[in-house]
Structures are given as C-alpha cells and as structure tokens.
Amino acid sequence: SSGINGCCPTHSRSDSNSADSVDAFAADTAKSALREPTGLIALLAEKSASTLEWLMSRVAVDLSKISQLGGHKHARTHRPANGMVGAELTFALHRELKAYIKSGMLELRTGCKLTGFILSDSAEATPSTSTIDNSAAAARASVLGIHYTNEKTGEQIELYSPQTVLATGGYANDRTNTSLLAL
C-alpha cells in the first residue's frame, strides 16, 4: 500500500531525484535483499520506468505522487494522490481482466488446485508429464501447460497453453542460493 518503486520515468523527475539512476535503484534494492544488483534485481530496475508508464497509460492508475521511502536514496516510490496504490491497482486491473473475459480472449478458472506441469522433453520435443521437481531434465524442459484438480468436482484436468504463469507468494524472504531472488 505504500507505493510502487521505480526509476526513472519522465513524469517523476525533479530536483529531489535528478541524480537517481537505474543502477542506483538496483543497488538500493540489492542492499535491502542482501544480494548483488544482478539478475532479477537488475531486470526490475531496468524495466521499472516502462512498467510505471504502462500502468498509467494502459490501466489509468494514478501514480503522480512521488516519495522517498526507507531503503532508498532517492524519491522513487510512486502512488496515487488519493488512496492507496494497492487498491487503485487492483481496481484498475480488475476492470481490464473483466474486459478480456468479456472479449473471449481470457478464461478465468477458480476453485482449481495445481498438481503439476505438462513439460516437453527437451531431448525429444515430445510432451511428457511431470510433477513439480528440481531435476536437471525438468530445468531444460518447456512448460506446455498444467495438471490441475477441479476442487468442486474432483476431476483431474490437463490444460495446454502457449503461456503459463505461476503466480505465488512467499518467496520474497527466501535468501537461500536456490531462491528466485538469486536468479
């Protein structure tokens, strides 16, 4: 609810953050994560300006208030002039989501439990099934879709898709060498 950190979209430049840079943003982020400013941290910093601009232009989220919050050497936390960014962003994205569903471009399935991924076998390029594992073969495979259970009916379903997004919380404080933050 405090805001979205990003550097350095044109609308946010002022005397208070004129010395800010993508590298400085990555360094501040890495310091708080106890990591090097590489991998996903560098990508986050590099893409933050275009992400903020997309949110403002595409889903009309007000991010006009710029503040300097803890852990940052410059003002780069963007939020609405009125309200909290989380609520504003959620409402705006929900409007977009409903429009995609209405257009038929998206089907939303709820009450489902992921049980595994449908993976390609990288050596043979033929579909195979796999539960989630950390094997070297799974790391080289492409995700073709998912296995899930309809929690209402108990039906086991295979869903193939050209894009698969796994969205889950809880890894932000994972400081192990195998963390997504270590990438």
N, C-alpha and C positions, 0 to 999 in steps of 0.2 A: 504493500500500500504506500510505501514511501516514494516510489518512482522507478523509472527505467533509466539505467545508466548508459550513456553513450557519448561518443566523441566523433566527430565534431561537426554536426550538421550546421549549415549556414545560419539557420534561424536562431541558434543558441550562442553564437559568437558575441562576446562583449569584452570590455576591458578586464573583467574579472577572470576570464578564462582564455585570453588571447594567446597565452603561452602553452595551452593544452595541445596534446597531440595523441594520435593513436598509440604510439609507443608508450607515452606516459600513462594512458588509460590501461594498457596491457600490464605495465609494471605495477600499478596500484592494485589491479585485480590479482595478479600473481602473488604479490606480497600478502594479501589477505588470505589467499588459498594455500600459502606455503608451497608454491610451485614456481617453476620457471615461466616466463611470459612467452610460451610457445604453444603449439598445438591448438586446442580448442580455445584457450585464453586469447591467443593471437588472432584467431578467426573471429571470436566475439568482438574484440576491439576493432578489427578491420571492417567488419560488416555492420557495426552499430549505427553509424550515421545513416546508411541506406535503409536499415530496418526502421529507425525512428521516422525517417521521411515517408516510408511506405505506410506505417501506421497512421500518420497524419493525413496523407493523401488518399490512401485506399480505403481505410475504415473510419476516417474522420475522427480520430482520437485527438483530443486537445492535449498537447504536450508543450504548452507555451511557457510554463513556469520552470525555470532552471535554478537548481540549488546545489550547494556543495554539502555533501553529507560525509559522515565518518569514513575514514579509509581512503578518501580521495583528495588529491592535492589541488583539484580544480572543480569549479561548478560544472557538473555534467549529469546530474540527476534530473530527469525530465518528468514532469507531472502536469495534470490539468490545473488551470487557475482555480477551478471549483471542483471539489470532490476528490476521490482517491483514484489513482491510476488503475488499480486492480479492478475496481467496479466499472470504471469507464471502459477499460479494455475488454472486459468480459461482456458488457452490454453490446459494444460495437462488433466484436467477433461473433456474438450470438446472432445478431442481425444478418451478418454475412453468411454464417452457417445455414440459417433458415432459408436464405435466398438460394444457396447452392442445392439444398434439399428440394426446394420447390421446383428448381430448374431440371431436376433429374440427374444432375452431374455428381451427386453425392447421395449415398445411402448410409444412414446412421443406424448402427445396431447397438442396442443396450442390453443389459442382462446377459452378457456373454463373458466367459472366462477363457482366456488364452491358455492353451495346453501345450503348444509347440509351434515351431515354424516349419513351413514346407521349404526345403532347401534344394538348390541344384547341386549336383555332384560336379564340382569344378573340373574334374578329370574327364568325365564322360558327357557333361552338359545335359544330363537327363534328370528329371525330377526324382527326388527321394524325400523321404520324410525323416524328420529328426525332432527329438525334443530339444529343449534348450541345453546346450553343452558348451564347453570351452575347448573342445578338441581342435587340433590344427586343421583338420579337414573342414570342420564347421566354419572356422575363421576364413577359409578360402571360398566358401560357397556363397552363392547369391540367394537372397530371400525371394521366393516366388509367391509366398502367401503364408497363411496361418492355419493352424488347427485350433478350433475352439469348441466349447460346450455351451449350448443354449441352456442357461441355468433354470429357465422355466420348464422346458420340456425334457432336458437331459440329453437331447440329440447332439451327437458328435458331428461337427461340420468341418469340411475343408473349404477354405476361401482363397482362391488365387487372385492376385492383384499385381498390377505393374509397379505399384508403390506400396510399401509397408512402413508405417511409422509406429515405433514402440514408444509410447509416452508414459513415463513412470516417475514418481518422485522418490526422494530418499537418497540419491547418490551425492548430493551437494556436500555432505560432510565426510564422504569416503576418501580418506587420504592415503589409501593403500596404493601400491605400484600398479595394481590392475584396475584402478578406478577409471571411469570415463573421463575424469578430470586430468588424468595422467596422459591422455592421448595428445 
